[in-house]
């Protein structure tokens, strides 16, 4: 997956997570699920860009 597609998906998930967190709370199951997916995408982005811990 290319970086522009990843960045687009990351931004979309961020916005979704914010909306869900405001509506249902930061510790709701849905917020946590979105957060986990966002973490996966961010890790993938770091790998694609060559950032390694």
N, CA, C and O atoms as a Tripos MOL2 file, in Angstrom:
@<TRIPOS>MOLECULE
protein
  212   211    53     0     0
PROTEIN
NO_CHARGES

@<TRIPOS>ATOM
      1 N           0.8470   -1.1780    0.0000 N.3       1 UNK1
      2 CA          0.0000    0.0000    0.0000 C.3       1 UNK1
      3 C           0.8950    1.2440    0.0000 C.2       1 UNK1
      4 O           1.8870    1.2980    0.7260 O.2       1 UNK1
      5 N           0.5460    2.2260   -0.8020 N.am      2 UNK2
      6 CA          1.3750    3.4270   -0.8670 C.3       2 UNK2
      7 C           1.0760    4.3930    0.2790 C.2       2 UNK2
      8 O           0.0400    4.2950    0.9360 O.2       2 UNK2
      9 N           2.0000    5.3240    0.5070 N.am      3 UNK3
     10 CA          1.8860    6.2140    1.6660 C.3       3 UNK3
     11 C           0.6760    7.1380    1.5800 C.2       3 UNK3
     12 O           0.0590    7.4340    2.6030 O.2       3 UNK3
     13 N           0.3280    7.5930    0.3950 N.am      4 UNK4
     14 CA         -0.8180    8.5040    0.3090 C.3       4 UNK4
     15 C          -2.1190    7.7900    0.6660 C.2       4 UNK4
     16 O          -2.9980    8.3780    1.2970 O.2       4 UNK4
     17 N          -2.2420    6.5310    0.2670 N.am      5 UNK5
     18 CA         -3.4300    5.7510    0.6180 C.3       5 UNK5
     19 C          -3.4670    5.4890    2.1250 C.2       5 UNK5
     20 O          -4.5200    5.5910    2.7540 O.2       5 UNK5
     21 N          -2.3090    5.1500    2.6960 N.am      6 UNK6
     22 CA         -2.2300    4.9410    4.1370 C.3       6 UNK6
     23 C          -2.5990    6.2000    4.9020 C.2       6 UNK6
     24 O          -3.3680    6.1470    5.8620 O.2       6 UNK6
     25 N          -2.0560    7.3230    4.4820 N.am      7 UNK7
     26 CA         -2.3520    8.5870    5.1590 C.3       7 UNK7
     27 C          -3.8340    8.9330    5.0850 C.2       7 UNK7
     28 O          -4.4090    9.4610    6.0380 O.2       7 UNK7
     29 N          -4.4360    8.6340    3.9590 N.am      8 UNK8
     30 CA         -5.8710    8.8880    3.7970 C.3       8 UNK8
     31 C          -6.6800    8.0120    4.7640 C.2       8 UNK8
     32 O          -7.6080    8.4930    5.4140 O.2       8 UNK8
     33 N          -6.3270    6.7420    4.8530 N.am      9 UNK9
     34 CA         -7.0230    5.8360    5.7690 C.3       9 UNK9
     35 C          -6.7960    6.2350    7.2220 C.2       9 UNK9
     36 O          -7.7130    6.1620    8.0400 O.2       9 UNK9
     37 N          -5.5640    6.6610    7.5460 N.am     10 UNK10
     38 CA         -5.2460    7.1000    8.9050 C.3      10 UNK10
     39 C          -6.0920    8.3090    9.2730 C.2      10 UNK10
     40 O          -6.6720    8.3550   10.3580 O.2      10 UNK10
     41 N          -6.1660    9.2780    8.3880 N.am     11 UNK11
     42 CA         -6.9520   10.4830    8.6610 C.3      11 UNK11
     43 C          -8.4270   10.1460    8.8440 C.2      11 UNK11
     44 O          -9.0860   10.6840    9.7340 O.2      11 UNK11
     45 N          -8.9380    9.2620    8.0070 N.am     12 UNK12
     46 CA        -10.3440    8.8510    8.1110 C.3      12 UNK12
     47 C         -10.6070    8.1890    9.4700 C.2      12 UNK12
     48 O         -11.5950    8.4990   10.1350 O.2      12 UNK12
     49 N          -9.7220    7.2810    9.8740 N.am     13 UNK13
     50 CA         -9.9060    6.6070   11.1600 C.3      13 UNK13
     51 C          -9.7830    7.5660   12.3320 C.2      13 UNK13
     52 O         -10.5170    7.4480   13.3120 O.2      13 UNK13
     53 N          -8.8650    8.5090   12.2370 N.am     14 UNK14
     54 CA         -8.7320    9.5140   13.3050 C.3      14 UNK14
     55 C         -10.0400   10.2670   13.4880 C.2      14 UNK14
     56 O         -10.5250   10.4430   14.6060 O.2      14 UNK14
     57 N         -10.5950   10.7040   12.3780 N.am     15 UNK15
     58 CA        -11.8570   11.4420   12.4500 C.3      15 UNK15
     59 C         -12.9780   10.5750   13.0170 C.2      15 UNK15
     60 O         -13.7780   11.0370   13.8310 O.2      15 UNK15
     61 N         -13.0320    9.3210   12.5840 N.am     16 UNK16
     62 CA        -14.0430    8.4050   13.1020 C.3      16 UNK16
     63 C         -13.8740    8.1850   14.5940 C.2      16 UNK16
     64 O         -14.8500    8.1800   15.3440 O.2      16 UNK16
     65 N         -12.6290    8.0040   15.0220 N.am     17 UNK17
     66 CA        -12.3720    7.7670   16.4340 C.3      17 UNK17
     67 C         -12.7880    8.9610   17.2850 C.2      17 UNK17
     68 O         -13.3540    8.7880   18.3650 O.2      17 UNK17
     69 N         -12.5150   10.1460   16.8140 N.am     18 UNK18
     70 CA        -12.8970   11.3550   17.5420 C.3      18 UNK18
     71 C         -14.4220   11.4330   17.6700 C.2      18 UNK18
     72 O         -14.9450   11.6940   18.7540 O.2      18 UNK18
     73 N         -15.1180   11.2100   16.5750 N.am     19 UNK19
     74 CA        -16.5820   11.2680   16.5990 C.3      19 UNK19
     75 C         -17.1740   10.2300   17.5490 C.2      19 UNK19
     76 O         -18.0710   10.5380   18.3340 O.2      19 UNK19
     77 N         -16.6700    9.0070   17.4750 N.am     20 UNK20
     78 CA        -17.1730    7.9320   18.3320 C.3      20 UNK20
     79 C         -16.8500    8.2240   19.7890 C.2      20 UNK20
     80 O         -17.6940    8.0240   20.6630 O.2      20 UNK20
     81 N         -15.6410    8.6950   20.0590 N.am     21 UNK21
     82 CA        -15.2350    8.9850   21.4350 C.3      21 UNK21
     83 C         -16.0970   10.0830   22.0510 C.2      21 UNK21
     84 O         -16.4560   10.0100   23.2270 O.2      21 UNK21
     85 N         -16.4270   11.0910   21.2610 N.am     22 UNK22
     86 CA        -17.2740   12.1760   21.7640 C.3      22 UNK22
     87 C         -18.6820   11.6510   22.0470 C.2      22 UNK22
     88 O         -19.3030   12.0080   23.0490 O.2      22 UNK22
     89 N         -19.1670   10.8060   21.1550 N.am     23 UNK23
     90 CA        -20.5360   10.2990   21.2910 C.3      23 UNK23
     91 C         -20.6640    9.1960   22.3480 C.2      23 UNK23
     92 O         -21.6150    9.1890   23.1290 O.2      23 UNK23
     93 N         -19.7020    8.2640   22.3700 N.am     24 UNK24
     94 CA        -19.8510    7.0760   23.2020 C.3      24 UNK24
     95 C         -18.8210    6.9780   24.3270 C.2      24 UNK24
     96 O         -18.9280    6.1060   25.1900 O.2      24 UNK24
     97 N         -17.8440    7.8460   24.3230 N.am     25 UNK25
     98 CA        -16.8040    7.8110   25.3570 C.3      25 UNK25
     99 C         -15.5050    7.2160   24.8280 C.2      25 UNK25
    100 O         -15.4960    6.3870   23.9190 O.2      25 UNK25
    101 N         -14.4190    7.6660   25.4250 N.am     26 UNK26
    102 CA        -13.0970    7.2300   24.9770 C.3      26 UNK26
    103 C         -12.8290    5.7620   25.2760 C.2      26 UNK26
    104 O         -12.0180    5.1340   24.5960 O.2      26 UNK26
    105 N         -13.4870    5.2140   26.2670 N.am     27 UNK27
    106 CA        -13.2410    3.8180   26.6230 C.3      27 UNK27
    107 C         -14.3240    2.8730   26.1120 C.2      27 UNK27
    108 O         -14.3970    1.7200   26.5360 O.2      27 UNK27
    109 N         -15.1650    3.3620   25.1990 N.am     28 UNK28
    110 CA        -16.1840    2.4870   24.6170 C.3      28 UNK28
    111 C         -15.5060    1.4330   23.7450 C.2      28 UNK28
    112 O         -14.4000    1.6390   23.2450 O.2      28 UNK28
    113 N         -16.1770    0.3230   23.5750 N.am     29 UNK29
    114 CA        -15.6190   -0.7570   22.7500 C.3      29 UNK29
    115 C         -15.3160   -0.2910   21.3380 C.2      29 UNK29
    116 O         -14.2900   -0.6460   20.7590 O.2      29 UNK29
    117 N         -16.2120    0.4980   20.7980 N.am     30 UNK30
    118 CA        -16.0210    0.9810   19.4260 C.3      30 UNK30
    119 C         -14.8110    1.9070   19.3210 C.2      30 UNK30
    120 O         -14.0380    1.8130   18.3680 O.2      30 UNK30
    121 N         -14.6460    2.8000   20.2960 N.am     31 UNK31
    122 CA        -13.4800    3.6960   20.3060 C.3      31 UNK31
    123 C         -12.1820    2.9020   20.3850 C.2      31 UNK31
    124 O         -11.2140    3.1980   19.6840 O.2      31 UNK31
    125 N         -12.1750    1.9010   21.2400 N.am     32 UNK32
    126 CA        -10.9820    1.0800   21.4160 C.3      32 UNK32
    127 C         -10.6740    0.2900   20.1450 C.2      32 UNK32
    128 O          -9.5110    0.1700   19.7610 O.2      32 UNK32
    129 N         -11.6920   -0.2450   19.4960 N.am     33 UNK33
    130 CA        -11.4910   -0.9980   18.2580 C.3      33 UNK33
    131 C         -10.9120   -0.0940   17.1650 C.2      33 UNK33
    132 O          -9.9970   -0.4940   16.4440 O.2      33 UNK33
    133 N         -11.4380    1.1020   17.0470 N.am     34 UNK34
    134 CA        -10.9280    2.0400   16.0500 C.3      34 UNK34
    135 C          -9.4970    2.4260   16.3950 C.2      34 UNK34
    136 O          -8.6500    2.5210   15.5070 O.2      34 UNK34
    137 N          -9.2220    2.6450   17.6620 N.am     35 UNK35
    138 CA         -7.8780    3.0040   18.1020 C.3      35 UNK35
    139 C          -6.8730    1.9090   17.7560 C.2      35 UNK35
    140 O          -5.7610    2.2000   17.3160 O.2      35 UNK35
    141 N          -7.2560    0.6660   17.9520 N.am     36 UNK36
    142 CA         -6.3680   -0.4540   17.6220 C.3      36 UNK36
    143 C          -6.0890   -0.5140   16.1190 C.2      36 UNK36
    144 O          -4.9540   -0.7310   15.6950 O.2      36 UNK36
    145 N          -7.1280   -0.3220   15.3310 N.am     37 UNK37
    146 CA         -6.9480   -0.3200   13.8740 C.3      37 UNK37
    147 C          -6.0540    0.8420   13.4530 C.2      37 UNK37
    148 O          -5.2010    0.6940   12.5780 O.2      37 UNK37
    149 N          -6.2520    1.9780   14.0700 N.am     38 UNK38
    150 CA         -5.4190    3.1420   13.7890 C.3      38 UNK38
    151 C          -3.9600    2.8650   14.1450 C.2      38 UNK38
    152 O          -3.0560    3.2330   13.3940 O.2      38 UNK38
    153 N          -3.7290    2.2240   15.2780 N.am     39 UNK39
    154 CA         -2.3630    1.8480   15.6720 C.3      39 UNK39
    155 C          -1.7130    0.9550   14.6190 C.2      39 UNK39
    156 O          -0.5440    1.1400   14.2810 O.2      39 UNK39
    157 N          -2.4630   -0.0060   14.1050 N.am     40 UNK40
    158 CA         -1.9320   -0.8980   13.0690 C.3      40 UNK40
    159 C          -1.5320   -0.1140   11.8210 C.2      40 UNK40
    160 O          -0.4700   -0.3420   11.2420 O.2      40 UNK40
    161 N          -2.3960    0.8090   11.4210 N.am     41 UNK41
    162 CA         -2.0910    1.6040   10.2310 C.3      41 UNK41
    163 C          -0.8800    2.5070   10.4620 C.2      41 UNK41
    164 O          -0.0500    2.6740    9.5690 O.2      41 UNK41
    165 N          -0.7800    3.0870   11.6520 N.am     42 UNK42
    166 CA          0.3670    3.9370   11.9570 C.3      42 UNK42
    167 C           1.6630    3.1300   11.9600 C.2      42 UNK42
    168 O           2.6920    3.6050   11.4800 O.2      42 UNK42
    169 N           1.6170    1.9250   12.4940 N.am     43 UNK43
    170 CA          2.7960    1.0560   12.4640 C.3      43 UNK43
    171 C           3.1680    0.6860   11.0330 C.2      43 UNK43
    172 O           4.3450    0.6750   10.6740 O.2      43 UNK43
    173 N           2.1690    0.3880   10.2270 N.am     44 UNK44
    174 CA          2.4090    0.0730    8.8220 C.3      44 UNK44
    175 C           3.0250    1.2730    8.0950 C.2      44 UNK44
    176 O           3.9400    1.1210    7.2850 O.2      44 UNK44
    177 N           2.5120    2.4540    8.3980 N.am     45 UNK45
    178 CA          3.0540    3.6780    7.7890 C.3      45 UNK45
    179 C           4.5230    3.8560    8.1650 C.2      45 UNK45
    180 O           5.3480    4.1920    7.3150 O.2      45 UNK45
    181 N           4.8460    3.6350    9.4250 N.am     46 UNK46
    182 CA          6.2350    3.7580    9.8620 C.3      46 UNK46
    183 C           7.1360    2.7710    9.1300 C.2      46 UNK46
    184 O           8.2570    3.1150    8.7540 O.2      46 UNK46
    185 N           6.6570    1.5560    8.9260 N.am     47 UNK47
    186 CA          7.4410    0.5570    8.2020 C.3      47 UNK47
    187 C           7.6520    0.9630    6.7510 C.2      47 UNK47
    188 O           8.7550    0.8480    6.2160 O.2      47 UNK47
    189 N           6.5860    1.4390    6.1240 N.am     48 UNK48
    190 CA          6.6780    1.8600    4.7270 C.3      48 UNK48
    191 C           7.6620    3.0210    4.5760 C.2      48 UNK48
    192 O           8.4360    3.0760    3.6200 O.2      48 UNK48
    193 N           7.6170    3.9190    5.5080 N.am     49 UNK49
    194 CA          8.5090    5.0980    5.4610 C.3      49 UNK49
    195 C           9.9290    4.7810    5.9310 C.2      49 UNK49
    196 O          10.8300    5.6080    5.7900 O.2      49 UNK49
    197 N          10.1270    3.5940    6.4850 N.am     50 UNK50
    198 CA         11.4610    3.1960    6.8990 C.3      50 UNK50
    199 C          11.8260    3.5880    8.3180 C.2      50 UNK50
    200 O          12.9970    3.5300    8.6940 O.2      50 UNK50
    201 N          10.8300    3.9910    9.1190 N.am     51 UNK51
    202 CA         11.0860    4.3300   10.5240 C.3      51 UNK51
    203 C          11.0230    3.0530   11.3320 C.2      51 UNK51
    204 O          10.0130    2.3510   11.3290 O.2      51 UNK51
    205 N          12.1020    2.7610   12.0170 N.am     52 UNK52
    206 CA         12.1060    1.5640   12.8440 C.3      52 UNK52
    207 C          12.5640    1.9090   14.2290 C.2      52 UNK52
    208 O          13.4540    2.7360   14.4250 O.2      52 UNK52
    209 N          11.9370    1.2580   15.1970 N.am     53 UNK53
    210 CA         12.2800    1.5200   16.5930 C.3      53 UNK53
    211 C          13.4660    0.6880   16.9980 C.2      53 UNK53
    212 O          13.9120    0.7650   18.1430 O.2      53 UNK53
@<TRIPOS>BOND
     1     1     2 1
     2     2     3 1
     3     3     4 2
     4     3     5 am
     5     5     6 1
     6     6     7 1
     7     7     8 2
     8     7     9 am
     9     9    10 1
    10    10    11 1
    11    11    12 2
    12    11    13 am
    13    13    14 1
    14    14    15 1
    15    15    16 2
    16    15    17 am
    17    17    18 1
    18    18    19 1
    19    19    20 2
    20    19    21 am
    21    21    22 1
    22    22    23 1
    23    23    24 2
    24    23    25 am
    25    25    26 1
    26    26    27 1
    27    27    28 2
    28    27    29 am
    29    29    30 1
    30    30    31 1
    31    31    32 2
    32    31    33 am
    33    33    34 1
    34    34    35 1
    35    35    36 2
    36    35    37 am
    37    37    38 1
    38    38    39 1
    39    39    40 2
    40    39    41 am
    41    41    42 1
    42    42    43 1
    43    43    44 2
    44    43    45 am
    45    45    46 1
    46    46    47 1
    47    47    48 2
    48    47    49 am
    49    49    50 1
    50    50    51 1
    51    51    52 2
    52    51    53 am
    53    53    54 1
    54    54    55 1
    55    55    56 2
    56    55    57 am
    57    57    58 1
    58    58    59 1
    59    59    60 2
    60    59    61 am
    61    61    62 1
    62    62    63 1
    63    63    64 2
    64    63    65 am
    65    65    66 1
    66    66    67 1
    67    67    68 2
    68    67    69 am
    69    69    70 1
    70    70    71 1
    71    71    72 2
    72    71    73 am
    73    73    74 1
    74    74    75 1
    75    75    76 2
    76    75    77 am
    77    77    78 1
    78    78    79 1
    79    79    80 2
    80    79    81 am
    81    81    82 1
    82    82    83 1
    83    83    84 2
    84    83    85 am
    85    85    86 1
    86    86    87 1
    87    87    88 2
    88    87    89 am
    89    89    90 1
    90    90    91 1
    91    91    92 2
    92    91    93 am
    93    93    94 1
    94    94    95 1
    95    95    96 2
    96    95    97 am
    97    97    98 1
    98    98    99 1
    99    99   100 2
   100    99   101 am
   101   101   102 1
   102   102   103 1
   103   103   104 2
   104   103   105 am
   105   105   106 1
   106   106   107 1
   107   107   108 2
   108   107   109 am
   109   109   110 1
   110   110   111 1
   111   111   112 2
   112   111   113 am
   113   113   114 1
   114   114   115 1
   115   115   116 2
   116   115   117 am
   117   117   118 1
   118   118   119 1
   119   119   120 2
   120   119   121 am
   121   121   122 1
   122   122   123 1
   123   123   124 2
   124   123   125 am
   125   125   126 1
   126   126   127 1
   127   127   128 2
   128   127   129 am
   129   129   130 1
   130   130   131 1
   131   131   132 2
   132   131   133 am
   133   133   134 1
   134   134   135 1
   135   135   136 2
   136   135   137 am
   137   137   138 1
   138   138   139 1
   139   139   140 2
   140   139   141 am
   141   141   142 1
   142   142   143 1
   143   143   144 2
   144   143   145 am
   145   145   146 1
   146   146   147 1
   147   147   148 2
   148   147   149 am
   149   149   150 1
   150   150   151 1
   151   151   152 2
   152   151   153 am
   153   153   154 1
   154   154   155 1
   155   155   156 2
   156   155   157 am
   157   157   158 1
   158   158   159 1
   159   159   160 2
   160   159   161 am
   161   161   162 1
   162   162   163 1
   163   163   164 2
   164   163   165 am
   165   165   166 1
   166   166   167 1
   167   167   168 2
   168   167   169 am
   169   169   170 1
   170   170   171 1
   171   171   172 2
   172   171   173 am
   173   173   174 1
   174   174   175 1
   175   175   176 2
   176   175   177 am
   177   177   178 1
   178   178   179 1
   179   179   180 2
   180   179   181 am
   181   181   182 1
   182   182   183 1
   183   183   184 2
   184   183   185 am
   185   185   186 1
   186   186   187 1
   187   187   188 2
   188   187   189 am
   189   189   190 1
   190   190   191 1
   191   191   192 2
   192   191   193 am
   193   193   194 1
   194   194   195 1
   195   195   196 2
   196   195   197 am
   197   197   198 1
   198   198   199 1
   199   199   200 2
   200   199   201 am
   201   201   202 1
   202   202   203 1
   203   203   204 2
   204   203   205 am
   205   205   206 1
   206   206   207 1
   207   207   208 2
   208   207   209 am
   209   209   210 1
   210   210   211 1
   211   211   212 2
@<TRIPOS>SUBSTRUCTURE
     1 UNK1         2 RESIDUE 1 A UNK
     2 UNK2         6 RESIDUE 1 A UNK
     3 UNK3        10 RESIDUE 1 A UNK
     4 UNK4        14 RESIDUE 1 A UNK
     5 UNK5        18 RESIDUE 1 A UNK
     6 UNK6        22 RESIDUE 1 A UNK
     7 UNK7        26 RESIDUE 1 A UNK
     8 UNK8        30 RESIDUE 1 A UNK
     9 UNK9        34 RESIDUE 1 A UNK
    10 UNK10       38 RESIDUE 1 A UNK
    11 UNK11       42 RESIDUE 1 A UNK
    12 UNK12       46 RESIDUE 1 A UNK
    13 UNK13       50 RESIDUE 1 A UNK
    14 UNK14       54 RESIDUE 1 A UNK
    15 UNK15       58 RESIDUE 1 A UNK
    16 UNK16       62 RESIDUE 1 A UNK
    17 UNK17       66 RESIDUE 1 A UNK
    18 UNK18       70 RESIDUE 1 A UNK
    19 UNK19       74 RESIDUE 1 A UNK
    20 UNK20       78 RESIDUE 1 A UNK
    21 UNK21       82 RESIDUE 1 A UNK
    22 UNK22       86 RESIDUE 1 A UNK
    23 UNK23       90 RESIDUE 1 A UNK
    24 UNK24       94 RESIDUE 1 A UNK
    25 UNK25       98 RESIDUE 1 A UNK
    26 UNK26      102 RESIDUE 1 A UNK
    27 UNK27      106 RESIDUE 1 A UNK
    28 UNK28      110 RESIDUE 1 A UNK
    29 UNK29      114 RESIDUE 1 A UNK
    30 UNK30      118 RESIDUE 1 A UNK
    31 UNK31      122 RESIDUE 1 A UNK
    32 UNK32      126 RESIDUE 1 A UNK
    33 UNK33      130 RESIDUE 1 A UNK
    34 UNK34      134 RESIDUE 1 A UNK
    35 UNK35      138 RESIDUE 1 A UNK
    36 UNK36      142 RESIDUE 1 A UNK
    37 UNK37      146 RESIDUE 1 A UNK
    38 UNK38      150 RESIDUE 1 A UNK
    39 UNK39      154 RESIDUE 1 A UNK
    40 UNK40      158 RESIDUE 1 A UNK
    41 UNK41      162 RESIDUE 1 A UNK
    42 UNK42      166 RESIDUE 1 A UNK
    43 UNK43      170 RESIDUE 1 A UNK
    44 UNK44      174 RESIDUE 1 A UNK
    45 UNK45      178 RESIDUE 1 A UNK
    46 UNK46      182 RESIDUE 1 A UNK
    47 UNK47      186 RESIDUE 1 A UNK
    48 UNK48      190 RESIDUE 1 A UNK
    49 UNK49      194 RESIDUE 1 A UNK
    50 UNK50      198 RESIDUE 1 A UNK
    51 UNK51      202 RESIDUE 1 A UNK
    52 UNK52      206 RESIDUE 1 A UNK
    53 UNK53      210 RESIDUE 1 A UNK
